[in-house]
Amino acid sequence: MATTYFSKRNLHFLLHEVFKAEELAKYEYFSAHDKETFNLVLDSATYIADTIMHPNLRDVDRNQPELKDGKVTVHPKIREYLKAMGDAGLIGAGFSFDHGGQQLPEMINSAVSFILMAANNGMMYTGLTSGAAHLITSFGSPELSEFYVPNLLAGTWQGTMALTEPQAGSSLSDVTTSATPLPDGSYKISGQKVFISAGDHDAADNIIHLMLARIDGAPKGTKGISLFVVPKFRLDEQGNVVDNDVQSTGVYHKLGQKGVPAMYLTMGSNDNTIGYIVGEPHQGLRYMFQMMNEARIGVGMTAAAIATAAYYSALQYARERPQSRRLNEKNLLDAPQTAIINHPDVRRMLLFQKAVTEGSLSLLLEAARLYDISEVAEGEEKENAFLLLDLLMPVAKSYPSEMGVQSVSQSLQTFGGYGFTEDFPVEQLYRDIRITPIYEGTTGIQAQDLLGRKMTQKGGKGPQLLFAEMSKTIREASTHDELKPYAQQLGAELKRTQEVVESLMPHAMNGDTERYLADATLFLELFGIVVVAWQWLKQSVVAKQAMLTQNPQGDELAFYEGKLHTMKFYFHYEVPKTLGLAVRLKDTEVLTIVTEKELAL
């Protein structure tokens, strides 16, 4: 039986039936596209995933990058993958026609990423390149774009995001990499960067780092950080290719995603690293944050994809693995063993995985749709889309990541002892997904962003817009008797969420930020459960309507019935978790804030 790592039917359901991606073509920027072109792009990505990526899932993991004599070697299939992606135009598919792209919506690019990462997230290279190139086209000079972007989008050069430093971590205000101005307008770069994904390897002819650094004499903190293009190789004054003194000091050996080298880089050891400023001085962090929503959708999509691949692996195993008899038939020893999918506890684990993965994918495509509208619409529509996206972003990044870890754990559990072995891919996927709650801002940072900024900025307009959208779904669901109880339940959850915020707000009003944000991660968890409940109710309205109007049969009917069943599971098993979270969030007892009399941990 062929291994399935994602559901094409579910992806098309979300894109075309729930979110109606083709309606984006009404905006001039996307007007060259329709449903057919979108599906052709997805088919192109699936071909690469099927032929190059998924067959090498295990081999890429077991043959991880090596650093020898200053050079990093990666699996030979990586170069083949990069070329295939470049030739298919998928690295720059979302770029404008002027920059060699296809002007595809982020919704479709995100769906492409989902397919690729479900096939083999150990080949996580092209998203980094696309992100780096997008920074250059968005903020760099025409000369920078003309020189660097074509090779990046062709897959012959690799792009990176070089932010983190040994002493700084997530605190980018503490970046110390220096940039000294030179007479020709370039800068001499000196410093160190750590955890730079795809920061050096032999599958590309050049590595182009988008690097944060501080120009000599710049203001302290985040206001003094600038953005630079720092290539591994550059052209000298005579037009010769020369080494740019970016040294690979070390390669980290990681728990998962072993196919992608995470590098320790040192710039300026020989006082010969040259960088080229992107945009204006001291605006580097603003540029980076402008691209952050796209990057966080990407991390969430990677998590959803890994969890989806694990779910389908567990589902296939559960259908094929005979074990014991039904609980009501355990004394019938002559009866044949039943497949484990027929045991209630295994079904619970599988439904949990389906609820998490399909709920996460729905949320991420919602976020990608809002991203598209915020980029191409005008006026109030543009502003509202951005505010809603901004509010949902911490959830879109953290829910698929945190719940994805739990989902893959349940996938592994479905296999029993076999899941802990290398005989099946879930042990690798369990290792691979663990980084996603850390990438692009940890869950704790996302939580502080949500409660500390997004819930209150602009007079709370973001939450008002979100609650209005949820109320619209509640009204639609209430017209169907089968969905009405769940619509009412979501309404009650909205009220509970508002009560929690109201109970915390006095701490913020009194200036006690530490107390206000002490349990922000728990609030993010509660908020995420409610937001994904909304996504499940939204899917169920579409599924129910299709069942009533299209008279589906066979597999199609089973698909729609499965949507309703999983929605009910989510509301009965996952949504009640908000009760305990709300109790804790409204609790006045403080146990995690450091006091003068500190108890030993």
Secondary structure, DSSP 8 states (H G I E B T S, - for coil): -----S-HHHHHIIIIIIS-GGGGGGSGGGTT--HHHHHHHHHHHHHHIIIIIGGGHHHHHHS--EEETTEEE--THHHHHHHHHHHTT-TTTTS-GGGT-----HHHHHHHHHHHHHHHGGGTTHHHHHHHHHHHHHHS-HHHHHHHHHHHHHTSEEEEEE---TTTTT-GGG---EEEE-TTS-EEEEEEEEEEET-S-TTSSEEEEEEEEEETT--SGGGG-EEEEEESEEE-TTS-EEE--EEEEEEE--SS-TTS-EEEEEE-TTS--EEEE-SSTT-HHHHHHHTHHHHHHHHHHHHHHHHHHHHHHHHHHHHH-B-S--GGGTT-TTS---BGGGSHHHHHHHHHHHHHHHHHHHHHHHHHHHHHHHHH--HHHHHHHHHHHHHHHHHHHHHHHHHHHHHHHHHHHHHGGGGGSTTSTHHHHHHHHTTTTTTTS-HHHHHHHIIIIITTHHHHHHHHHHHHHHHHHHHHHTTSTTTHHHHHHHHHHHHHHHHHHHHHHHHHHTT-HHHHHTTHHHHHHHHHHHHHHHHHHHHHHHHHHHHHHS---HHHHHHHHHHHHHHHHIIIIITTHHHHHHHHHH-----SS--SS----
